[in-house]
């Protein structure tokens, strides 16, 4: 048996309860980037809980981020205030592995 559709059901429930638009997104193979490590799984859970807490607290216009080992709320205005670029040397480092 293959289960599915929970994302769309949750999106509809979130919209109904909050009055805000919500969308379910299905990630493709390239976006997923491989099998998550245990750290990835725990971090994703922590991010999800922090995002739900922000909504519960009535906060909008924020994102959750990792600062050290803490999950913090960052205003979107602060997160997008300046353009952040990947240094050219990072591309060179990645090129060693991905060509």
mmCIF file as gemmi writes it, N, C-alpha and C atoms, coordinates in Angstrom:
data_model
loop_
_atom_site.group_PDB
_atom_site.id
_atom_site.type_symbol
_atom_site.label_atom_id
_atom_site.label_alt_id
_atom_site.label_comp_id
_atom_site.label_asym_id
_atom_site.label_entity_id
_atom_site.label_seq_id
_atom_site.pdbx_PDB_ins_code
_atom_site.Cartn_x
_atom_site.Cartn_y
_atom_site.Cartn_z
_atom_site.occupancy
_atom_site.B_iso_or_equiv
_atom_site.pdbx_formal_charge
_atom_site.auth_seq_id
_atom_site.auth_asym_id
_atom_site.pdbx_PDB_model_num
ATOM 1 N N . UNK Axp A 1 ? 0.848 -1.173 0 1 0 ? 1 A 1
ATOM 2 C CA . UNK Axp A 1 ? 0 0 0 1 0 ? 1 A 1
ATOM 3 C C . UNK Axp A 1 ? 0.897 1.241 0 1 0 ? 1 A 1
ATOM 4 N N . UNK Axp A 2 ? 0.546 2.204 -0.805 1 0 ? 2 A 1
ATOM 5 C CA . UNK Axp A 2 ? 1.306 3.454 -0.848 1 0 ? 2 A 1
ATOM 6 C C . UNK Axp A 2 ? 0.407 4.58 -0.332 1 0 ? 2 A 1
ATOM 7 N N . UNK Axp A 3 ? 0.897 5.259 0.674 1 0 ? 3 A 1
ATOM 8 C CA . UNK Axp A 3 ? 0.14 6.362 1.25 1 0 ? 3 A 1
ATOM 9 C C . UNK Axp A 3 ? 0.598 7.671 0.633 1 0 ? 3 A 1
ATOM 10 N N . UNK Axp A 4 ? -0.266 8.644 0.606 1 0 ? 4 A 1
ATOM 11 C CA . UNK Axp A 4 ? 0.118 9.94 0.061 1 0 ? 4 A 1
ATOM 12 C C . UNK Axp A 4 ? -1.024 10.925 0.185 1 0 ? 4 A 1
ATOM 13 N N . UNK Axp A 5 ? -0.738 12.178 -0.149 1 0 ? 5 A 1
ATOM 14 C CA . UNK Axp A 5 ? -1.759 13.208 -0.14 1 0 ? 5 A 1
ATOM 15 C C . UNK Axp A 5 ? -1.867 13.993 1.149 1 0 ? 5 A 1
ATOM 16 N N . UNK Axp A 6 ? -1.041 13.642 2.14 1 0 ? 6 A 1
ATOM 17 C CA . UNK Axp A 6 ? -1.155 14.338 3.423 1 0 ? 6 A 1
ATOM 18 C C . UNK Axp A 6 ? -0.768 15.815 3.29 1 0 ? 6 A 1
ATOM 19 N N . UNK Axp A 7 ? 0.184 16.122 2.403 1 0 ? 7 A 1
ATOM 20 C CA . UNK Axp A 7 ? 0.607 17.513 2.224 1 0 ? 7 A 1
ATOM 21 C C . UNK Axp A 7 ? -0.542 18.402 1.78 1 0 ? 7 A 1
ATOM 22 N N . UNK Axp A 8 ? -1.307 17.945 0.792 1 0 ? 8 A 1
ATOM 23 C CA . UNK Axp A 8 ? -2.447 18.725 0.298 1 0 ? 8 A 1
ATOM 24 C C . UNK Axp A 8 ? -3.516 18.855 1.382 1 0 ? 8 A 1
ATOM 25 N N . UNK Axp A 9 ? -3.733 17.768 2.128 1 0 ? 9 A 1
ATOM 26 C CA . UNK Axp A 9 ? -4.736 17.815 3.197 1 0 ? 9 A 1
ATOM 27 C C . UNK Axp A 9 ? -4.319 18.804 4.288 1 0 ? 9 A 1
ATOM 28 N N . UNK Axp A 10 ? -3.045 18.782 4.662 1 0 ? 10 A 1
ATOM 29 C CA . UNK Axp A 10 ? -2.552 19.717 5.677 1 0 ? 10 A 1
ATOM 30 C C . UNK Axp A 10 ? -2.605 21.16 5.184 1 0 ? 10 A 1
ATOM 31 N N . UNK Axp A 11 ? -2.257 21.372 3.911 1 0 ? 11 A 1
ATOM 32 C CA . UNK Axp A 11 ? -2.304 22.73 3.355 1 0 ? 11 A 1
ATOM 33 C C . UNK Axp A 11 ? -3.728 23.287 3.438 1 0 ? 11 A 1
ATOM 34 N N . UNK Axp A 12 ? -4.714 22.469 3.085 1 0 ? 12 A 1
ATOM 35 C CA . UNK Axp A 12 ? -6.106 22.913 3.15 1 0 ? 12 A 1
ATOM 36 C C . UNK Axp A 12 ? -6.511 23.222 4.593 1 0 ? 12 A 1
ATOM 37 N N . UNK Axp A 13 ? -6.093 22.389 5.522 1 0 ? 13 A 1
ATOM 38 C CA . UNK Axp A 13 ? -6.418 22.602 6.933 1 0 ? 13 A 1
ATOM 39 C C . UNK Axp A 13 ? -5.762 23.874 7.475 1 0 ? 13 A 1
ATOM 40 N N . UNK Axp A 14 ? -4.497 24.094 7.098 1 0 ? 14 A 1
ATOM 41 C CA . UNK Axp A 14 ? -3.786 25.308 7.524 1 0 ? 14 A 1
ATOM 42 C C . UNK Axp A 14 ? -4.496 26.554 6.987 1 0 ? 14 A 1
ATOM 43 N N . UNK Axp A 15 ? -4.888 26.519 5.71 1 0 ? 15 A 1
ATOM 44 C CA . UNK Axp A 15 ? -5.605 27.66 5.133 1 0 ? 15 A 1
ATOM 45 C C . UNK Axp A 15 ? -6.92 27.904 5.865 1 0 ? 15 A 1
ATOM 46 N N . UNK Axp A 16 ? -7.638 26.826 6.144 1 0 ? 16 A 1
ATOM 47 C CA . UNK Axp A 16 ? -8.93 26.947 6.817 1 0 ? 16 A 1
ATOM 48 C C . UNK Axp A 16 ? -8.775 27.547 8.212 1 0 ? 16 A 1
ATOM 49 N N . UNK Axp A 17 ? -7.776 27.097 8.942 1 0 ? 17 A 1
ATOM 50 C CA . UNK Axp A 17 ? -7.615 27.54 10.331 1 0 ? 17 A 1
ATOM 51 C C . UNK Axp A 17 ? -6.948 28.905 10.465 1 0 ? 17 A 1
ATOM 52 N N . UNK Axp A 18 ? -6.082 29.258 9.502 1 0 ? 18 A 1
ATOM 53 C CA . UNK Axp A 18 ? -5.345 30.523 9.626 1 0 ? 18 A 1
ATOM 54 C C . UNK Axp A 18 ? -5.874 31.623 8.717 1 0 ? 18 A 1
ATOM 55 N N . UNK Axp A 19 ? -6.613 31.24 7.683 1 0 ? 19 A 1
ATOM 56 C CA . UNK Axp A 19 ? -7.064 32.238 6.715 1 0 ? 19 A 1
ATOM 57 C C . UNK Axp A 19 ? -5.938 32.709 5.805 1 0 ? 19 A 1
ATOM 58 N N . UNK Axp A 20 ? -4.836 31.982 5.812 1 0 ? 20 A 1
ATOM 59 C CA . UNK Axp A 20 ? -3.682 32.337 4.974 1 0 ? 20 A 1
ATOM 60 C C . UNK Axp A 20 ? -3.443 31.235 3.954 1 0 ? 20 A 1
ATOM 61 N N . UNK Axp A 21 ? -2.938 31.657 2.795 1 0 ? 21 A 1
ATOM 62 C CA . UNK Axp A 21 ? -2.658 30.687 1.739 1 0 ? 21 A 1
ATOM 63 C C . UNK Axp A 21 ? -1.569 29.714 2.173 1 0 ? 21 A 1
ATOM 64 N N . UNK Axp A 22 ? -1.756 28.454 1.864 1 0 ? 22 A 1
ATOM 65 C CA . UNK Axp A 22 ? -0.761 27.418 2.138 1 0 ? 22 A 1
ATOM 66 C C . UNK Axp A 22 ? -0.701 26.502 0.918 1 0 ? 22 A 1
ATOM 67 N N . UNK Axp A 23 ? 0.481 26.041 0.599 1 0 ? 23 A 1
ATOM 68 C CA . UNK Axp A 23 ? 0.669 25.159 -0.558 1 0 ? 23 A 1
ATOM 69 C C . UNK Axp A 23 ? 1.476 23.938 -0.165 1 0 ? 23 A 1
ATOM 70 N N . UNK Axp A 24 ? 1.104 22.824 -0.735 1 0 ? 24 A 1
ATOM 71 C CA . UNK Axp A 24 ? 1.902 21.603 -0.583 1 0 ? 24 A 1
ATOM 72 C C . UNK Axp A 24 ? 2.884 21.56 -1.74 1 0 ? 24 A 1
ATOM 73 N N . UNK Axp A 25 ? 4.106 21.175 -1.473 1 0 ? 25 A 1
ATOM 74 C CA . UNK Axp A 25 ? 5.136 21.111 -2.509 1 0 ? 25 A 1
ATOM 75 C C . UNK Axp A 25 ? 5.722 19.706 -2.527 1 0 ? 25 A 1
ATOM 76 N N . UNK Axp A 26 ? 5.818 19.133 -3.722 1 0 ? 26 A 1
ATOM 77 C CA . UNK Axp A 26 ? 6.443 17.827 -3.883 1 0 ? 26 A 1
ATOM 78 C C . UNK Axp A 26 ? 7.839 18.062 -4.458 1 0 ? 26 A 1
ATOM 79 N N . UNK Axp A 27 ? 8.833 17.703 -3.678 1 0 ? 27 A 1
ATOM 80 C CA . UNK Axp A 27 ? 10.2 17.925 -4.126 1 0 ? 27 A 1
ATOM 81 C C . UNK Axp A 27 ? 10.646 16.838 -5.089 1 0 ? 27 A 1
ATOM 82 N N . UNK Axp A 28 ? 11.341 17.245 -6.136 1 0 ? 28 A 1
ATOM 83 C CA . UNK Axp A 28 ? 11.904 16.292 -7.083 1 0 ? 28 A 1
ATOM 84 C C . UNK Axp A 28 ? 13.246 15.768 -6.587 1 0 ? 28 A 1
ATOM 85 N N . UNK Axp A 29 ? 13.765 14.786 -7.291 1 0 ? 29 A 1
ATOM 86 C CA . UNK Axp A 29 ? 15.021 14.131 -6.892 1 0 ? 29 A 1
ATOM 87 C C . UNK Axp A 29 ? 16.179 15.121 -6.765 1 0 ? 29 A 1
ATOM 88 N N . UNK Axp A 30 ? 16.311 16.027 -7.721 1 0 ? 30 A 1
ATOM 89 C CA . UNK Axp A 30 ? 17.411 16.988 -7.693 1 0 ? 30 A 1
ATOM 90 C C . UNK Axp A 30 ? 17.304 17.892 -6.469 1 0 ? 30 A 1
ATOM 91 N N . UNK Axp A 31 ? 16.098 18.32 -6.139 1 0 ? 31 A 1
ATOM 92 C CA . UNK Axp A 31 ? 15.9 19.204 -4.991 1 0 ? 31 A 1
ATOM 93 C C . UNK Axp A 31 ? 16.164 18.498 -3.673 1 0 ? 31 A 1
ATOM 94 N N . UNK Axp A 32 ? 15.862 17.215 -3.593 1 0 ? 32 A 1
ATOM 95 C CA . UNK Axp A 32 ? 16.041 16.484 -2.341 1 0 ? 32 A 1
ATOM 96 C C . UNK Axp A 32 ? 17.514 16.31 -2.011 1 0 ? 32 A 1
ATOM 97 N N . UNK Axp A 33 ? 18.337 16.092 -3.017 1 0 ? 33 A 1
ATOM 98 C CA . UNK Axp A 33 ? 19.781 16.029 -2.79 1 0 ? 33 A 1
ATOM 99 C C . UNK Axp A 33 ? 20.259 14.791 -2.059 1 0 ? 33 A 1
ATOM 100 N N . UNK Axp A 34 ? 19.535 13.722 -2.119 1 0 ? 34 A 1
ATOM 101 C CA . UNK Axp A 34 ? 20.022 12.486 -1.524 1 0 ? 34 A 1
ATOM 102 C C . UNK Axp A 34 ? 19.345 12.152 -0.21 1 0 ? 34 A 1
ATOM 103 N N . UNK Axp A 35 ? 19.817 11.103 0.395 1 0 ? 35 A 1
ATOM 104 C CA . UNK Axp A 35 ? 19.24 10.615 1.647 1 0 ? 35 A 1
ATOM 105 C C . UNK Axp A 35 ? 19.634 11.511 2.805 1 0 ? 35 A 1
ATOM 106 N N . UNK Axp A 36 ? 18.661 11.994 3.569 1 0 ? 36 A 1
ATOM 107 C CA . UNK Axp A 36 ? 19.001 12.851 4.7 1 0 ? 36 A 1
ATOM 108 C C . UNK Axp A 36 ? 19.692 12.066 5.815 1 0 ? 36 A 1
ATOM 109 N N . UNK Axp A 37 ? 20.607 12.732 6.47 1 0 ? 37 A 1
ATOM 110 C CA . UNK Axp A 37 ? 21.284 12.133 7.62 1 0 ? 37 A 1
ATOM 111 C C . UNK Axp A 37 ? 20.375 12.276 8.837 1 0 ? 37 A 1
ATOM 112 N N . UNK Axp A 38 ? 20.69 11.578 9.916 1 0 ? 38 A 1
ATOM 113 C CA . UNK Axp A 38 ? 19.912 11.778 11.145 1 0 ? 38 A 1
ATOM 114 C C . UNK Axp A 38 ? 19.9 13.248 11.58 1 0 ? 38 A 1
ATOM 115 N N . UNK Axp A 39 ? 21.026 13.945 11.428 1 0 ? 39 A 1
ATOM 116 C CA . UNK Axp A 39 ? 21.085 15.372 11.767 1 0 ? 39 A 1
ATOM 117 C C . UNK Axp A 39 ? 20.081 16.15 10.927 1 0 ? 39 A 1
ATOM 118 N N . UNK Axp A 40 ? 20.036 15.867 9.603 1 0 ? 40 A 1
ATOM 119 C CA . UNK Axp A 40 ? 19.101 16.547 8.709 1 0 ? 40 A 1
ATOM 120 C C . UNK Axp A 40 ? 17.657 16.336 9.163 1 0 ? 40 A 1
ATOM 121 N N . UNK Axp A 41 ? 17.343 15.111 9.541 1 0 ? 41 A 1
ATOM 122 C CA . UNK Axp A 41 ? 15.97 14.793 9.943 1 0 ? 41 A 1
ATOM 123 C C . UNK Axp A 41 ? 15.578 15.523 11.232 1 0 ? 41 A 1
ATOM 124 N N . UNK Axp A 42 ? 16.474 15.528 12.192 1 0 ? 42 A 1
ATOM 125 C CA . UNK Axp A 42 ? 16.187 16.223 13.452 1 0 ? 42 A 1
ATOM 126 C C . UNK Axp A 42 ? 16.09 17.731 13.22 1 0 ? 42 A 1
ATOM 127 N N . UNK Axp A 43 ? 17.009 18.281 12.419 1 0 ? 43 A 1
ATOM 128 C CA . UNK Axp A 43 ? 16.983 19.711 12.137 1 0 ? 43 A 1
ATOM 129 C C . UNK Axp A 43 ? 15.684 20.106 11.429 1 0 ? 43 A 1
ATOM 130 N N . UNK Axp A 44 ? 15.26 19.306 10.461 1 0 ? 44 A 1
ATOM 131 C CA . UNK Axp A 44 ? 14.013 19.595 9.751 1 0 ? 44 A 1
ATOM 132 C C . UNK Axp A 44 ? 12.829 19.579 10.715 1 0 ? 44 A 1
ATOM 133 N N . UNK Axp A 45 ? 12.826 18.639 11.633 1 0 ? 45 A 1
ATOM 134 C CA . UNK Axp A 45 ? 11.757 18.579 12.63 1 0 ? 45 A 1
ATOM 135 C C . UNK Axp A 45 ? 11.773 19.821 13.513 1 0 ? 45 A 1
ATOM 136 N N . UNK Axp A 46 ? 12.964 20.231 13.938 1 0 ? 46 A 1
ATOM 137 C CA . UNK Axp A 46 ? 13.089 21.428 14.779 1 0 ? 46 A 1
ATOM 138 C C . UNK Axp A 46 ? 12.619 22.668 14.02 1 0 ? 46 A 1
ATOM 139 N N . UNK Axp A 47 ? 12.997 22.786 12.727 1 0 ? 47 A 1
ATOM 140 C CA . UNK Axp A 47 ? 12.546 23.92 11.914 1 0 ? 47 A 1
ATOM 141 C C . UNK Axp A 47 ? 11.024 23.921 11.809 1 0 ? 47 A 1
ATOM 142 N N . UNK Axp A 48 ? 10.444 22.757 11.548 1 0 ? 48 A 1
ATOM 143 C CA . UNK Axp A 48 ? 8.993 22.662 11.423 1 0 ? 48 A 1
ATOM 144 C C . UNK Axp A 48 ? 8.277 23.079 12.7 1 0 ? 48 A 1
ATOM 145 N N . UNK Axp A 49 ? 8.764 22.586 13.83 1 0 ? 49 A 1
ATOM 146 C CA . UNK Axp A 49 ? 8.16 22.951 15.111 1 0 ? 49 A 1
ATOM 147 C C . UNK Axp A 49 ? 8.283 24.449 15.38 1 0 ? 49 A 1
ATOM 148 N N . UNK Axp A 50 ? 9.442 25.014 15.069 1 0 ? 50 A 1
ATOM 149 C CA . UNK Axp A 50 ? 9.65 26.45 15.291 1 0 ? 50 A 1
ATOM 150 C C . UNK Axp A 50 ? 8.742 27.28 14.384 1 0 ? 50 A 1
ATOM 151 N N . UNK Axp A 51 ? 8.539 26.824 13.152 1 0 ? 51 A 1
ATOM 152 C CA . UNK Axp A 51 ? 7.65 27.545 12.235 1 0 ? 51 A 1
ATOM 153 C C . UNK Axp A 51 ? 6.209 27.498 12.732 1 0 ? 51 A 1
ATOM 154 N N . UNK Axp A 52 ? 5.784 26.328 13.202 1 0 ? 52 A 1
ATOM 155 C CA . UNK Axp A 52 ? 4.431 26.207 13.752 1 0 ? 52 A 1
ATOM 156 C C . UNK Axp A 52 ? 4.285 27.08 14.989 1 0 ? 52 A 1
ATOM 157 N N . UNK Axp A 53 ? 5.296 27.117 15.839 1 0 ? 53 A 1
ATOM 158 C CA . UNK Axp A 53 ? 5.253 27.973 17.03 1 0 ? 53 A 1
ATOM 159 C C . UNK Axp A 53 ? 5.107 29.446 16.638 1 0 ? 53 A 1
ATOM 160 N N . UNK Axp A 54 ? 5.816 29.865 15.577 1 0 ? 54 A 1
ATOM 161 C CA . UNK Axp A 54 ? 5.72 31.259 15.132 1 0 ? 54 A 1
ATOM 162 C C . UNK Axp A 54 ? 4.3 31.576 14.674 1 0 ? 54 A 1
ATOM 163 N N . UNK Axp A 55 ? 3.696 30.66 13.918 1 0 ? 55 A 1
ATOM 164 C CA . UNK Axp A 55 ? 2.313 30.864 13.48 1 0 ? 55 A 1
ATOM 165 C C . UNK Axp A 55 ? 1.385 30.9 14.687 1 0 ? 55 A 1
ATOM 166 N N . UNK Axp A 56 ? 1.594 29.982 15.602 1 0 ? 56 A 1
ATOM 167 C CA . UNK Axp A 56 ? 0.763 29.925 16.816 1 0 ? 56 A 1
ATOM 168 C C . UNK Axp A 56 ? 0.858 31.218 17.616 1 0 ? 56 A 1
ATOM 169 N N . UNK Axp A 57 ? 2.058 31.812 17.631 1 0 ? 57 A 1
ATOM 170 C CA . UNK Axp A 57 ? 2.279 33.064 18.362 1 0 ? 57 A 1
ATOM 171 C C . UNK Axp A 57 ? 1.79 34.29 17.585 1 0 ? 57 A 1
ATOM 172 N N . UNK Axp A 58 ? 1.238 34.059 16.396 1 0 ? 58 A 1
ATOM 173 C CA . UNK Axp A 58 ? 0.716 35.166 15.598 1 0 ? 58 A 1
ATOM 174 C C . UNK Axp A 58 ? 1.777 35.941 14.851 1 0 ? 58 A 1
ATOM 175 N N . UNK Axp A 59 ? 2.973 35.387 14.756 1 0 ? 59 A 1
ATOM 176 C CA . UNK Axp A 59 ? 4.049 36.088 14.05 1 0 ? 59 A 1
ATOM 177 C C . UNK Axp A 59 ? 4.02 35.747 12.575 1 0 ? 59 A 1
ATOM 178 N N . UNK Axp A 60 ? 4.102 36.759 11.749 1 0 ? 60 A 1
ATOM 179 C CA . UNK Axp A 60 ? 4.253 36.562 10.31 1 0 ? 60 A 1
ATOM 180 C C . UNK Axp A 60 ? 5.405 37.448 9.867 1 0 ? 60 A 1
ATOM 181 N N . UNK Axp A 61 ? 5.848 37.239 8.646 1 0 ? 61 A 1
ATOM 182 C CA . UNK Axp A 61 ? 6.974 38.026 8.15 1 0 ? 61 A 1
ATOM 183 C C . UNK Axp A 61 ? 8.297 37.611 8.755 1 0 ? 61 A 1
ATOM 184 N N . UNK Axp A 62 ? 8.36 36.378 9.277 1 0 ? 62 A 1
ATOM 185 C CA . UNK Axp A 62 ? 9.609 35.857 9.831 1 0 ? 62 A 1
ATOM 186 C C . UNK Axp A 62 ? 9.908 34.5 9.209 1 0 ? 62 A 1
ATOM 187 N N . UNK Axp A 63 ? 11.16 34.118 9.303 1 0 ? 63 A 1
ATOM 188 C CA . UNK Axp A 63 ? 11.572 32.772 8.916 1 0 ? 63 A 1
ATOM 189 C C . UNK Axp A 63 ? 12.334 32.168 10.085 1 0 ? 63 A 1
ATOM 190 N N . UNK Axp A 64 ? 12.425 30.852 10.097 1 0 ? 64 A 1
ATOM 191 C CA . UNK Axp A 64 ? 13.218 30.21 11.135 1 0 ? 64 A 1
ATOM 192 C C . UNK Axp A 64 ? 14.594 29.899 10.56 1 0 ? 64 A 1
ATOM 193 N N . UNK Axp A 65 ? 15.604 30.023 11.402 1 0 ? 65 A 1
ATOM 194 C CA . UNK Axp A 65 ? 16.985 29.829 10.951 1 0 ? 65 A 1
ATOM 195 C C . UNK Axp A 65 ? 17.787 29.176 12.064 1 0 ? 65 A 1
ATOM 196 N N . UNK Axp A 66 ? 18.89 28.576 11.671 1 0 ? 66 A 1
ATOM 197 C CA . UNK Axp A 66 ? 19.804 27.965 12.627 1 0 ? 66 A 1
ATOM 198 C C . UNK Axp A 66 ? 20.906 28.959 12.95 1 0 ? 66 A 1
ATOM 199 N N . UNK Axp A 67 ? 21.053 29.289 14.228 1 0 ? 67 A 1
ATOM 200 C CA . UNK Axp A 67 ? 22.119 30.184 14.684 1 0 ? 67 A 1
ATOM 201 C C . UNK Axp A 67 ? 22.895 29.409 15.743 1 0 ? 67 A 1
ATOM 202 N N . UNK Axp A 68 ? 24.08 28.947 15.364 1 0 ? 68 A 1
ATOM 203 C CA . UNK Axp A 68 ? 24.815 28.051 16.245 1 0 ? 68 A 1
ATOM 204 C C . UNK Axp A 68 ? 24.059 26.743 16.317 1 0 ? 68 A 1
ATOM 205 N N . UNK Axp A 69 ? 23.558 26.414 17.485 1 0 ? 69 A 1
ATOM 206 C CA . UNK Axp A 69 ? 22.719 25.21 17.634 1 0 ? 69 A 1
ATOM 207 C C . UNK Axp A 69 ? 21.281 25.569 17.955 1 0 ? 69 A 1
ATOM 208 N N . UNK Axp A 70 ? 20.962 26.864 17.965 1 0 ? 70 A 1
ATOM 209 C CA . UNK Axp A 70 ? 19.615 27.326 18.313 1 0 ? 70 A 1
ATOM 210 C C . UNK Axp A 70 ? 18.797 27.635 17.067 1 0 ? 70 A 1
ATOM 211 N N . UNK Axp A 71 ? 17.504 27.387 17.151 1 0 ? 71 A 1
ATOM 212 C CA . UNK Axp A 71 ? 16.574 27.796 16.106 1 0 ? 71 A 1
ATOM 213 C C . UNK Axp A 71 ? 16.046 29.165 16.516 1 0 ? 71 A 1
ATOM 214 N N . UNK Axp A 72 ? 16.181 30.14 15.625 1 0 ? 72 A 1
ATOM 215 C CA . UNK Axp A 72 ? 15.76 31.511 15.918 1 0 ? 72 A 1
ATOM 216 C C . UNK Axp A 72 ? 14.794 31.993 14.837 1 0 ? 72 A 1
ATOM 217 N N . UNK Axp A 73 ? 14.017 33.01 15.173 1 0 ? 73 A 1
ATOM 218 C CA . UNK Axp A 73 ? 13.142 33.66 14.195 1 0 ? 73 A 1
ATOM 219 C C . UNK Axp A 73 ? 13.856 34.895 13.67 1 0 ? 73 A 1
ATOM 220 N N . UNK Axp A 74 ? 13.864 35.033 12.365 1 0 ? 74 A 1
ATOM 221 C CA . UNK Axp A 74 ? 14.54 36.155 11.717 1 0 ? 74 A 1
ATOM 222 C C . UNK Axp A 74 ? 13.508 36.895 10.863 1 0 ? 74 A 1
ATOM 223 N N . UNK Axp A 75 ? 13.368 38.204 11.041 1 0 ? 75 A 1
ATOM 224 C CA . UNK Axp A 75 ? 12.452 38.953 10.175 1 0 ? 75 A 1
ATOM 225 C C . UNK Axp A 75 ? 12.863 38.801 8.708 1 0 ? 75 A 1
ATOM 226 N N . UNK Axp A 76 ? 11.883 38.584 7.834 1 0 ? 76 A 1
ATOM 227 C CA . UNK Axp A 76 ? 12.194 38.448 6.411 1 0 ? 76 A 1
ATOM 228 C C . UNK Axp A 76 ? 12.891 39.696 5.877 1 0 ? 76 A 1
ATOM 229 N N . UNK Axp A 77 ? 12.546 40.85 6.425 1 0 ? 77 A 1
ATOM 230 C CA . UNK Axp A 77 ? 13.187 42.097 5.978 1 0 ? 77 A 1
ATOM 231 C C . UNK Axp A 77 ? 14.683 42.063 6.275 1 0 ? 77 A 1
ATOM 232 N N . UNK Axp A 78 ? 15.073 41.494 7.404 1 0 ? 78 A 1
ATOM 233 C CA . UNK Axp A 78 ? 16.502 41.385 7.746 1 0 ? 78 A 1
ATOM 234 C C . UNK Axp A 78 ? 17.182 40.315 6.887 1 0 ? 78 A 1
ATOM 235 N N . UNK Axp A 79 ? 16.463 39.219 6.631 1 0 ? 79 A 1
ATOM 236 C CA . UNK Axp A 79 ? 17.046 38.124 5.856 1 0 ? 79 A 1
ATOM 237 C C . UNK Axp A 79 ? 17.274 38.516 4.396 1 0 ? 79 A 1
ATOM 238 N N . UNK Axp A 80 ? 16.49 39.466 3.908 1 0 ? 80 A 1
ATOM 239 C CA . UNK Axp A 80 ? 16.588 39.859 2.495 1 0 ? 80 A 1
ATOM 240 C C . UNK Axp A 80 ? 17.138 41.266 2.303 1 0 ? 80 A 1
ATOM 241 N N . UNK Axp A 81 ? 17.669 41.861 3.36 1 0 ? 81 A 1
ATOM 242 C CA . UNK Axp A 81 ? 18.135 43.248 3.294 1 0 ? 81 A 1
ATOM 243 C C . UNK Axp A 81 ? 19.307 43.433 2.34 1 0 ? 81 A 1
ATOM 244 N N . UNK Axp A 82 ? 20.168 42.451 2.257 1 0 ? 82 A 1
ATOM 245 C CA . UNK Axp A 82 ? 21.302 42.583 1.338 1 0 ? 82 A 1
ATOM 246 C C . UNK Axp A 82 ? 21.5 41.292 0.569 1 0 ? 82 A 1
ATOM 247 N N . UNK Axp A 83 ? 22.003 41.426 -0.639 1 0 ? 83 A 1
ATOM 248 C CA . UNK Axp A 83 ? 22.258 40.278 -1.495 1 0 ? 83 A 1
ATOM 249 C C . UNK Axp A 83 ? 23.438 39.49 -0.947 1 0 ? 83 A 1
ATOM 250 N N . UNK Axp A 84 ? 23.235 38.2 -0.77 1 0 ? 84 A 1
ATOM 251 C CA . UNK Axp A 84 ? 24.303 37.33 -0.278 1 0 ? 84 A 1
ATOM 252 C C . UNK Axp A 84 ? 24.724 36.418 -1.419 1 0 ? 84 A 1
ATOM 253 N N . UNK Axp A 85 ? 25.985 36.47 -1.775 1 0 ? 85 A 1
ATOM 254 C CA . UNK Axp A 85 ? 26.505 35.692 -2.9 1 0 ? 85 A 1
ATOM 255 C C . UNK Axp A 85 ? 27.382 34.55 -2.408 1 0 ? 85 A 1
ATOM 256 N N . UNK Axp A 86 ? 27.431 33.495 -3.196 1 0 ? 86 A 1
ATOM 257 C CA . UNK Axp A 86 ? 28.339 32.388 -2.91 1 0 ? 86 A 1
ATOM 258 C C . UNK Axp A 86 ? 29.705 32.78 -3.46 1 0 ? 86 A 1
ATOM 259 N N . UNK Axp A 87 ? 30.737 32.753 -2.62 1 0 ? 87 A 1
ATOM 260 C CA . UNK Axp A 87 ? 32.077 33.124 -3.108 1 0 ? 87 A 1
ATOM 261 C C . UNK Axp A 87 ? 32.535 32.198 -4.247 1 0 ? 87 A 1
ATOM 262 N N . UNK Axp A 88 ? 33.232 32.758 -5.201 1 0 ? 88 A 1
ATOM 263 C CA . UNK Axp A 88 ? 33.689 31.995 -6.364 1 0 ? 88 A 1
ATOM 264 C C . UNK Axp A 88 ? 34.495 30.77 -5.97 1 0 ? 88 A 1
ATOM 265 N N . UNK Axp A 89 ? 35.273 30.863 -4.887 1 0 ? 89 A 1
ATOM 266 C CA . UNK Axp A 89 ? 36.084 29.706 -4.485 1 0 ? 89 A 1
ATOM 267 C C . UNK Axp A 89 ? 35.224 28.522 -4.051 1 0 ? 89 A 1
ATOM 268 N N . UNK Axp A 90 ? 33.992 28.776 -3.59 1 0 ? 90 A 1
ATOM 269 C CA . UNK Axp A 90 ? 33.098 27.666 -3.225 1 0 ? 90 A 1
ATOM 270 C C . UNK Axp A 90 ? 32.691 26.878 -4.467 1 0 ? 90 A 1
ATOM 271 N N . UNK Axp A 91 ? 32.489 27.576 -5.584 1 0 ? 91 A 1
ATOM 272 C CA . UNK Axp A 91 ? 32.17 26.891 -6.832 1 0 ? 91 A 1
ATOM 273 C C . UNK Axp A 91 ? 33.345 26.02 -7.269 1 0 ? 91 A 1
ATOM 274 N N . UNK Axp A 92 ? 34.556 26.536 -7.113 1 0 ? 92 A 1
ATOM 275 C CA . UNK Axp A 92 ? 35.748 25.765 -7.475 1 0 ? 92 A 1
ATOM 276 C C . UNK Axp A 92 ? 35.855 24.51 -6.609 1 0 ? 92 A 1
ATOM 277 N N . UNK Axp A 93 ? 35.577 24.645 -5.318 1 0 ? 93 A 1
ATOM 278 C CA . UNK Axp A 93 ? 35.614 23.485 -4.424 1 0 ? 93 A 1
ATOM 279 C C . UNK Axp A 93 ? 34.581 22.451 -4.846 1 0 ? 93 A 1
ATOM 280 N N . UNK Axp A 94 ? 33.392 22.89 -5.154 1 0 ? 94 A 1
ATOM 281 C CA . UNK Axp A 94 ? 32.336 21.965 -5.574 1 0 ? 94 A 1
ATOM 282 C C . UNK Axp A 94 ? 32.673 21.304 -6.908 1 0 ? 94 A 1
ATOM 283 N N . UNK Axp A 95 ? 33.363 22.04 -7.767 1 0 ? 95 A 1
ATOM 284 C CA . UNK Axp A 95 ? 33.741 21.505 -9.068 1 0 ? 95 A 1
ATOM 285 C C . UNK Axp A 95 ? 34.609 20.257 -8.971 1 0 ? 95 A 1
ATOM 286 N N . UNK Axp A 96 ? 35.382 20.159 -7.909 1 0 ? 96 A 1
ATOM 287 C CA . UNK Axp A 96 ? 36.218 18.979 -7.707 1 0 ? 96 A 1
ATOM 288 C C . UNK Axp A 96 ? 35.338 17.72 -7.611 1 0 ? 96 A 1
ATOM 289 N N . UNK Axp A 97 ? 34.178 17.877 -6.994 1 0 ? 97 A 1
ATOM 290 C CA . UNK Axp A 97 ? 33.293 16.725 -6.793 1 0 ? 97 A 1
ATOM 291 C C . UNK Axp A 97 ? 32.266 16.529 -7.885 1 0 ? 97 A 1
ATOM 292 N N . UNK Axp A 98 ? 31.829 17.636 -8.509 1 0 ? 98 A 1
ATOM 293 C CA . UNK Axp A 98 ? 30.716 17.544 -9.451 1 0 ? 98 A 1
ATOM 294 C C . UNK Axp A 98 ? 31.077 17.943 -10.883 1 0 ? 98 A 1
ATOM 295 N N . UNK Axp A 99 ? 32.319 18.335 -11.118 1 0 ? 99 A 1
ATOM 296 C CA . UNK Axp A 99 ? 32.762 18.634 -12.476 1 0 ? 99 A 1
ATOM 297 C C . UNK Axp A 99 ? 32.407 19.944 -13.024 1 0 ? 99 A 1
